[in-house]
Amino acid sequence: MLTVGDKLPSLKLPVQQGTSALPAGETIDLGQTNGKWKVLFYWPKDFTFVCPTEIAGYAELKQDFEDRDAVLLGASTDTAHVHFAWRRSDEQLANADFPWIADNKRELAETLGILDREEGVAFRATFIVDPDNVIQHVTVNGLNVGRNPAETLRVLDALQTDELCPCNWTPGEEVLKPQAA
């Protein structure tokens, strides 16, 4: 599995966004950073139960991520057309206005090392990637437990301080300042 310090693969993948038109071959190039952080989160499969709660949770914080110069990217191993249909079927998902990577060839999930071999879908993996496309944080949950988007935002805040942040640190609190011996 790729981890902290590894480069995010520079892949061009199908992507789906919005509900106004059928997917028409749109892609995203993960090698492009535009000076932004990336928060890439995978869910196992569209039209399931835990996944929409996570997607809606991230969507609620989309502006907070943008305020921190971070681009939110969702992904699963479904096709762009399945993403489109799922978004059209659920108002909360229709309002999740960020790109959804359609990794149906499992190209990115395989490279990241997050495929559940038994189920053939991605684990609930979250990657925080810096503007140089270097992975700075990784969390991976099994298929049955959702994650906490607010915790992802807290970790992004801590990473962006470029300081030593203690356990449970939140923005506005003191960072650690070790004294020289």
C-alpha positions in Angstrom: 0.0 0.0 0.0 1.2 3.5 -0.8 1.8 5.5 2.4 3.1 8.7 3.8 6.0 10.0 1.7 5.0 8.2 -1.5 3.9 10.2 -4.5 0.2 10.0 -5.6 0.2 8.2 -8.9 0.0 10.5 -11.9 -3.0 8.8 -13.6 -5.7 10.2 -15.9 -9.0 8.6 -14.9 -12.7 8.9 -15.8 -14.6 11.3 -13.5 -18.2 12.2 -13.0 -19.6 15.4 -11.5 -23.1 16.7 -11.3 -26.5 15.5 -12.4 -27.3 17.7 -15.4 -25.9 15.6 -18.2 -24.8 12.0 -18.8 -21.1 11.3 -18.5 -19.3 12.2 -21.7 -15.8 10.9 -21.2 -14.6 13.5 -18.7 -11.3 12.8 -17.0 -9.1 14.0 -14.2 -5.3 14.0 -14.2 -4.1 13.2 -10.7 -0.6 14.5 -11.7 -2.0 18.1 -11.8 -1.8 19.8 -8.5 -2.5 23.5 -9.3 -0.8 24.3 -6.0 -3.6 22.6 -4.1 -3.8 19.9 -1.5 -6.0 16.9 -2.4 -8.3 14.9 -0.1 -9.0 11.6 -1.9 -11.4 9.3 -0.3 -12.6 5.9 -1.6 -15.8 4.2 -0.8 -16.4 0.5 -1.6 -19.5 0.7 -3.9 -22.3 2.9 -5.1 -25.9 2.1 -4.1 -24.9 0.8 -0.6 -25.7 1.9 2.9 -22.6 3.4 4.7 -21.1 5.1 1.7 -23.8 7.8 1.2 -23.4 8.9 4.8 -19.7 9.4 4.2 -20.1 11.2 0.9 -22.7 13.5 2.4 -20.4 14.1 5.4 -17.6 15.2 3.1 -19.9 17.3 1.0 -21.1 19.2 4.1 -17.4 20.2 4.7 -16.5 20.9 1.1 -16.3 24.7 1.6 -14.1 24.1 4.7 -11.7 22.0 2.6 -11.7 24.6 -0.2 -10.9 27.3 2.4 -7.7 25.3 3.1 -6.8 25.2 -0.5 -7.7 21.5 -0.7 -9.6 19.8 -3.5 -12.1 17.1 -2.4 -12.1 13.9 -4.6 -14.3 11.0 -4.1 -13.8 7.6 -5.7 -15.0 4.1 -6.0 -14.6 1.2 -8.4 -17.9 1.9 -10.1 -18.3 3.5 -13.6 -19.1 7.1 -14.3 -22.6 6.1 -15.4 -23.3 4.2 -12.1 -22.1 7.3 -10.2 -24.4 9.5 -12.3 -27.4 7.2 -11.7 -26.7 7.1 -7.9 -26.4 10.8 -7.7 -29.7 11.2 -9.6 -31.4 8.8 -7.2 -30.5 10.6 -3.9 -30.8 14.4 -3.2 -27.9 14.4 -0.7 -25.6 12.8 -3.3 -26.8 15.1 -6.0 -25.6 18.0 -3.8 -22.2 16.4 -3.2 -20.6 18.8 -5.7 -17.1 17.5 -6.1 -15.6 15.1 -8.7 -16.2 11.3 -8.3 -13.5 9.2 -9.8 -14.8 6.2 -11.7 -12.0 3.7 -11.1 -13.9 0.7 -12.7 -10.7 -0.7 -14.1 -9.4 -0.5 -10.5 -6.2 1.1 -11.8 -5.8 3.7 -9.0 -7.2 1.4 -6.2 -4.7 -1.3 -7.3 -1.8 1.1 -7.4 -2.7 2.5 -4.0 -3.0 -1.0 -2.6 -6.5 -0.6 -1.2 -8.4 -3.4 -2.9 -10.3 -5.9 -0.8 -9.3 -9.0 -2.8 -12.3 -11.0 -1.6 -14.9 -8.4 -2.5 -13.1 -6.8 -5.4 -13.9 -3.3 -4.2 -11.8 -0.6 -2.5 -11.6 -0.3 1.3 -12.7 3.0 2.8 -9.4 4.7 2.3 -8.5 8.4 2.8 -5.4 10.1 1.5 -4.3 13.6 2.2 -1.9 14.7 -0.5 0.2 17.9 -0.4 0.6 20.4 -3.3 3.7 18.5 -4.4 1.6 15.4 -4.8 3.2 13.7 -1.8 0.9 11.6 0.4 1.0 13.1 3.9 -1.7 11.1 5.6 -3.5 7.7 5.1 -6.3 6.0 6.9 -8.0 2.8 5.9 -11.2 1.4 7.3 -12.8 -2.0 6.6 -15.9 -2.2 4.5 -18.4 -1.9 7.3 -17.3 1.1 9.3 -17.6 4.7 8.1 -15.1 7.4 8.7 -15.2 10.9 10.2 -14.8 13.7 7.6 -14.3 16.2 10.4 -11.3 14.2 11.6 -9.9 14.4 8.0 -10.3 18.2 8.1 -8.6 18.3 11.6 -5.6 16.3 10.3 -5.4 18.6 7.2 -5.3 21.6 9.5 -2.6 20.0 11.6 -0.5 19.1 8.5 -0.8 22.7 7.2 0.7 24.2 10.4 4.0 22.4 9.6 4.4 22.3 13.4 4.3 19.6 16.0 0.7 19.1 16.9 -0.2 17.1 20.1 -3.0 14.5 20.4 -6.5 15.9 19.8 -5.0 19.2 18.6 -7.5 21.6 17.0 -7.0 24.9 15.2 -6.4 27.7 17.6 -4.7 25.6 20.2 -1.0 25.8 20.9 1.4 23.6 19.0 4.3 22.0 20.7 7.5 24.0 21.0 10.3 21.7 22.3 13.0 23.5 24.2 16.6 23.0 23.1 18.7 21.2 25.7 
